[in-house]
């Protein structure tokens, strides 16, 4: 479990596609949720970018990330509904990140694979 704030396609490609995130065990899976404030432009655009690049890098029907989602209504609609849960997740993620690895990029990648 973890969250990343990647604004540029180059960042997304470097973090997600050059070295794809793998599940921590066979019974787990990696899924990506994209969002922006309203999930009307930036989140969906990055989701499409990842799918397009993933298709280019893999032979059909294989994908590094078969499960891609866009958060309906964006963070603006999500946060009020799950504010209490979000605070708990933030504390959980913060403690996981501090234990996972010394660098923030490695910590985020490590917590992302644990979900």
C-alpha angles and dihedrals in degrees: 000000000000147000133236130193106213115166103176132059090232090058092048092048093048096047101037108024109031090057107014119215111250127204113262090231138008094258092055128075137201118236129174126216117197124198146153128183094296101006089232102116124355098039095048091043092055090046090054090046093054092047093049094048091043089054091050092050097047137053112247127294094016120094135172088222113028091165114065122159137183115214105242111236091008127245089312091070096033100054100058091048095048103025095128092046090046091056091050091048091049091054091045093048092046092054092044092049093051091052098041105065141336098247123067095229092050091045093052091048091048094050090045091060094049095067 
